[in-house]
């Protein structure tokens, strides 16, 4: 049985990931069957998470928020799960009765954390006393209700998740109101607050990329530019000598250029650039970047764009550059020597890569209907998507851990 999954991070006020909400679906019928009940969807989720995939591969050392409907609560299904790892998230369409309330009391006594999903002012007030966490929908509630909910219930030691936060302004608004945690796409939306200069003392990245994109790049010039910065040279050699490349030992920058080729060098230079610029940003931003790069690369290998996987990988890697630099995406892309197909796709203009870029984002966010549509256009076998997704997560998590445990953990370049 195939599993289709998205994991959406939940942040604290410092934009650090404290948990993931896991979203699974049954892929047996036309990729996503809307007729599948919430009970069946969660049952598939649990079976595959614990028996096939391993929950640690999805959440690491974080907690997992998993949706439960009334039927599964009544069947005592949550009791088979580790109460130190899983947060029981009650779906918003539950109509409680006495038996259901008794089950919640039993879960509380057993040490489980309970969250109430998509809370709207005036709905399911009777469930609040049994919940540790209230997820407040910032799109469905008015600003008056959003403020009223937290003022009314904060005194009862509840924690609050501001849900469906879509930009930095709303994130700051929720934080100022006293919300504890935050969920939504705010980390992947462009912000226009005080920016960082891409062409300041990091200009050697642009110099290298400009040379790489010439019709006849000069290996000696690229080598000299990289070697002008000792830490950049060291980081590059550490990465290309890691398990993430399939080459023999590399002893110099020029040797790396010769052995790896220009495309591979551009990949690793771009990765180090993203690392550097991600300093003082949430770790999840960098993880999203490297996940999207690998996901795009593997998708391309299984699509009509096999011969352009390098460009698609770069597109995924740079997909959060506007958040990292806190500048409009269009302004940043003007400075980067990228193919117009890449730039146009990222800017949502007409491009041959539109379907691929949309597939990467939609799969990550669990929009299964759209994923199916884009996969068909790209001639990607949808049955391969879960495996590609999990491989990408594993690769990104391992690379992230490697770069943080080794000597190349995000440097401050001077």
Secondary structure, DSSP 8 states (H G I E B T S, - for coil): --EEEEEEEEEETTS-EEEEEEEEEE-TTTS--TTS-HHHHHHHHHHHIIIII-THHHHTTSEEEEEE-HHHHHTTGGGGS-TTTEEEEE-TT----HHHHHHHHHHHHTT-EEEEEEE-TTSSGGGGGG-SEEEEETTTS-HHHHHHHHHHHGGGT-EEEEEEE-SHHHHHHHHHHT--EEEESGGGS---SS---TTSTTHHHHHHHHHHTSTT--HHHHHHHHHTSHHHHHHHHHHHTSTTS-S----SHHHHHHHH-HHHHHHHHHHHHHHHHTTTS-HHHHHHHHHHHHHHHHHHHTSTTGGGHHHHHHHHHTTTHHHHHTS-HHHHHHHS---HHHHHHHTTSS-TTHHHHHHHHHHHHT-HHHHHHHHHHTT--GGGHHHHHHHHHHHHHHHHHHHHHSTTSS----
